Amino acid sequence: MGTYKHLTLVAVLAVAACGPRPQIDNSGELATLEAIDEQTITDIMLTSGDAVQAINFFRAKLAEEPNRVDYKRGLAESYVRARQHDQAILIYEQLDEAGQATPDDLMALADAYLRNGGWDEARATLAKVPPTLETYDRYRIEALLADNSQEWDRADSFYETARGLTTSPAGILNNWGYSKRVRGQYDEAERLFRQALSYDSTLFTAKTNLAVVRALQGNYRLPIIPMTDVEKAVLLYEVARIAANRGDRDIARGLLEQAIDTHPQHFDAAVQALETLNRGPVQ
């Protein structure tokens, strides 16, 4: 009897295997995969993709689905990456007016205003960001706004806080150093520029600021820091301009000649500055 049952079970399984296959609805799975693929492409466009290519991508997506907030946000971020801050402002303002802007969007809008010279607009926008959002960008923008108002103690406090909220502090240290330079605190500025370069030896703005703040104190020798020939030529040029403005015309002339000799290509700006120096003050 047991053998009969066994044979019957095998027969049933065989018939089932030969019969029509049941239809499986995997449309939900496919939709999920499509969503994952779309998100992956979006992430690539926002990070490793070319900024102009990303702009074109999000424009095309918005032409298909004009109400997609994530595409609008992606377009605004792409404009920022392309340094088209005026265009980014338009998108972020649309999100804000529609009540669709997140605190991060408002932070990005305030930053775009700053980079476009809109200090009052940046200040008003940052006031809308909840005070509980304590991020690096928040304190970086707060520091710049305090600088603009010459509220130096507040600026220092914000710079210090921002410095503690990032593992890549070269940029904020450079900004802080420039703030100290504006105040005439050259020793402090030099210290901060050197700190910035200790975290990022390629940050050319910090190299320029360091050379300039030394020149403002009458020290026209370039700092001992890593630099290419092009960078060295530009730094010599910048220091020469300060030397000329301080009345040290012979030193400025020598520095410009070094700049011209150092630059691997024709250094038109230095050549023109030298010609101008021979006639009058460097502009």
For each residue, the residues with C-beta under 8 A, 3 or more apart:
1: 4 5
2: 5 6
3: 6 7
4: 1 7 8
5: 1 2 8 9
6: 2 3 9 10
7: 3 4 10 11
8: 4 5 11 12
9: 5 6 12 13
10: 6 7 13 14
11: 7 8 14 15
12: 8 9 15 16
13: 9 10 16 17
14: 10 11 17 18
15: 11 12 18 19
16: 12 13 19
17: 13 14
18: 14 15
19: 15 16
20:
21:
22:
23:
24:
25: 28
26: 29 30
27: 30 31
28: 25 31 32
29: 26 32 33
30: 26 27 33 34
31: 27 28 34 35
32: 28 29 35 36
33: 29 30 36 37
34: 30 31 37 38
35: 31 32 38 39
36: 32 33 39 40
37: 33 34 40 41
38: 34 35 41 42
39: 35 36 42 43
40: 36 37 43 44
41: 37 38 44 45 57
42: 38 39 45 46 70 74
43: 39 40 46 47
44: 40 41 47 48 49
45: 41 42 49 53 54 57 58 74 78
46: 42 43 49 54 74 77 78
47: 43 44
48: 44
49: 44 45 46 53 54 57
50: 53 54
51: 54 55 78 81 82
52: 55 56 82
53: 45 49 50 56 57
54: 45 46 49 50 51 57 58 74 78 81
55: 51 52 58 59 75 78 79 82 84
56: 52 53 59 60
57: 41 45 49 53 54 60 61 74 78
58: 45 54 55 61 62 71 72 74 75 78
59: 55 56 62 63 75
60: 56 57 63 64
61: 57 58 64 65 68 71 74
62: 58 59 65 66 68 71 72 75
63: 59 60 66
64: 60 61
65: 61 62 68 71
66: 62 63
67:
68: 61 62 65 71 72
69: 72 73 95 100
70: 42 73 74
71: 58 61 62 65 68 74 75
72: 58 62 68 69 75 76 91 94 95 100
73: 69 70 76 77 91 95 105
74: 42 45 46 54 57 58 61 70 71 77 78
75: 55 58 59 62 71 72 78 79 91
76: 72 73 79 80 88 91 92 95 105 108
77: 46 73 74 80 81 88 108
78: 45 46 51 54 55 57 58 74 75 81 82
79: 55 75 76 82 84 85 87 88 91
80: 76 77 83 84 85 88 108 111 112
81: 51 54 77 78
82: 51 52 55 78 79
83: 80 115
84: 55 79 80 87 88
85: 79 80 88 89 112 115 116
86: 89 90 116
87: 79 84 90 91
88: 76 77 79 80 84 85 91 92 108 109 112
89: 85 86 92 93 109 112 113 116 118
90: 86 87 93 94
91: 72 73 75 76 79 87 88 94 95
92: 76 88 89 95 96 101 105 106 108 109 112
93: 89 90 96 97 109
94: 72 90 91 97 98
95: 69 72 73 76 91 92 98 100 101 105
96: 92 93 99 100 101 105 106 109 125 128
97: 93 94
98: 94 95 101
99: 96
100: 69 72 95 96 105
101: 92 95 96 98 105 106 109
102: 105 106
103: 106 107 129 130 133
104: 107 108
105: 73 76 92 95 96 100 101 102 108 109
106: 92 96 101 102 103 109 110 125 126 128 129
107: 103 104 110 111 126 129 133 135 137 138 141
108: 76 77 80 88 92 104 105 111 112
109: 88 89 92 93 96 101 105 106 112 113 125
110: 106 107 113 114 121 122 123 125 126 129 141
111: 80 107 108 114 115 122 137 141
112: 80 85 88 89 92 108 109 115 116
113: 89 109 110 116 118 119 121 122 125
114: 110 111 117 118 119 122 141 144 145
115: 83 85 111 112
116: 85 86 89 112 113
117: 114
118: 89 113 114 121 122
119: 113 114 122 123 145 148
120: 123 124
121: 110 113 118 124 125
122: 110 111 113 114 118 119 125 126 141 145
123: 110 119 120 126 127 145
124: 120 121 127 128
125: 96 106 109 110 113 121 122 128 129
126: 106 107 110 122 123 129 138 141 142 145
127: 123 124
128: 96 106 124 125
129: 103 106 107 110 125 126 133 138
130: 103 133
131: 134
132:
133: 103 107 129 130 138
134: 131 138 139 165
135: 107 138 139 165
136: 139 140 162 165 166 172
137: 107 111 140 141
138: 107 126 129 133 134 135 141 142
139: 134 135 136 142 143 158 159 161 162 165
140: 136 137 143 144 158 162 172 175
141: 107 110 111 114 122 126 137 138 144 145
142: 126 138 139 145 146 154 158 162
143: 139 140 146 147 155 158 159 162 172 175 176 179
144: 114 140 141 147 148 175
145: 114 119 122 123 126 141 142 148 149
146: 142 143 149 151 152 154 155 158
147: 143 144 150 151 152 155 179 182
148: 119 144 145
149: 145 146
150: 147
151: 146 147 154 155
152: 146 147 155 156 179 183
153: 156 157
154: 142 146 151 157 158
155: 143 146 147 151 152 158 159 179
156: 152 153 159 160 176
157: 153 154 160 161
158: 139 140 142 143 146 154 155 161 162
159: 139 143 155 156 162 163 172 175 176 179
160: 156 157 163 164
161: 139 157 158 164 165
162: 136 139 140 142 143 158 159 165 166 172
163: 159 160 166 169 172 173 176
164: 160 161
165: 134 135 136 139 161 162
166: 136 162 163 169 172
167:
168: 171 199 200
169: 163 166 172 173 195 196 199
170: 173 174 196 197 199 200 203 206
171: 168 174 175 196 200 203
172: 136 140 143 159 162 163 166 169 175 176
173: 163 169 170 176 177 192 193 195 196 199 206
174: 170 171 177 178 192 193 196 203 205 206 209
175: 140 143 144 159 171 172 178 179
176: 143 156 159 163 172 173 179 180 192
177: 173 174 180 181 188 189 190 191 192 193 195 196 206 209 213
178: 174 175 181 182 189 209
179: 143 147 152 155 159 175 176 182 183
180: 176 177 183 185 186 188 189 192
181: 177 178 184 185 186 189 209 212 213 216
182: 147 178 179
183: 152 179 180
184: 181
185: 180 181 188 189
186: 180 181 189 190 213 216 217
187: 190 191
188: 177 180 185 191 192
189: 177 178 180 181 185 186 192 193 209 213
190: 177 186 187 193 194 210 213 214
191: 177 187 188 194 195
192: 173 174 176 177 180 188 189 195 196
193: 173 174 177 189 190 196 197 206 209 210 213
194: 190 191 197 198 210 223
195: 169 173 177 191 192 198 199
196: 169 170 171 173 174 177 192 193 199 200 203 206
197: 170 193 194 200 201 203 206 207 210 225
198: 194 195 201
199: 168 169 170 173 195 196
200: 168 170 171 196 197 203 206
201: 197 198 225 226
202: 226
203: 170 171 174 196 197 200 206 207
204: 207 208 231
205: 174 208 209
206: 170 173 174 177 193 196 197 200 203 209 210
207: 197 203 204 210 211 223 225 227 231 235
208: 204 205 211 212 234 235 238
209: 174 177 178 181 189 193 205 206 212 213
210: 190 193 194 197 206 207 213 214 223 225
211: 207 208 214 215 222 223 235 238 239
212: 181 208 209 215 216 238 239 242
213: 177 181 186 189 190 193 209 210 216 217
214: 190 210 211 217 219 220 221 223 239
215: 211 212 218 219 220 238 239 242 243
216: 181 186 212 213 242
217: 186 213 214
218: 215 246 248
219: 214 215
220: 214 215 239 242 243 248 251 255
221: 214
222: 211 225 227 232 235 236 239
223: 194 207 210 211 214
224:
225: 197 201 207 210 222
226: 201 202
227: 207 222 231 232 235
228: 231 232
229: 232 233 262 263 264
230: 233 234 263 264
231: 204 207 227 228 234 235
232: 222 227 228 229 235 236 262
233: 229 230 236 237 259 260 262 263 267 270
234: 208 230 231 237 238 259
235: 207 208 211 222 227 231 232 238 239
236: 222 232 233 239 240 255 256 258 259 262 270
237: 233 234 240 241 255 256 259 267 269 270 273
238: 208 211 212 215 234 235 241 242
239: 211 212 214 215 220 222 235 236 242 243 255
240: 236 237 243 244 251 252 253 255 256 259 270 273 282
241: 237 238 244 245 252 273 282
242: 212 215 216 220 238 239 245 246
243: 215 220 239 240 246 248 249 251 252 255
244: 240 241 247 248 249 252 273 277 281 282
245: 241 242 281 282
246: 218 242 243
247: 244
248: 218 220 243 244 251 252
249: 243 244 252 253 277
250: 253 254
251: 220 240 243 248 254 255
252: 240 241 243 244 248 249 255 256 277 282
253: 240 249 250 256 257 274 277 278
254: 250 251 257 258
255: 220 236 237 239 240 243 251 252 258 259
256: 236 237 240 252 253 259 260 270 273 274 277
257: 253 254 260 261 274
258: 236 254 255 261 262
259: 233 234 236 237 240 255 256 262 263 267 270
260: 233 256 257 263 267 270 271 274
261: 257 258
262: 229 232 233 236 258 259
263: 229 230 233 259 260 266 267 270
264: 229 230
265:
266: 263 271
267: 233 237 259 260 263 270 271
268: 271 272
269: 237 272 273
270: 233 236 237 240 256 259 260 263 267 273 274
271: 260 266 267 268 274 275
272: 268 269 275 276
273: 237 240 241 244 256 269 270 276 277 282
274: 253 256 257 260 270 271 277 278
275: 271 272 278 279
276: 272 273 279 280 281 282 283
277: 244 249 252 253 256 273 274 280 281 282
278: 253 274 275
279: 275 276
280: 276 277
281: 244 245 276 277
282: 240 241 244 245 252 273 276 277
283: 276
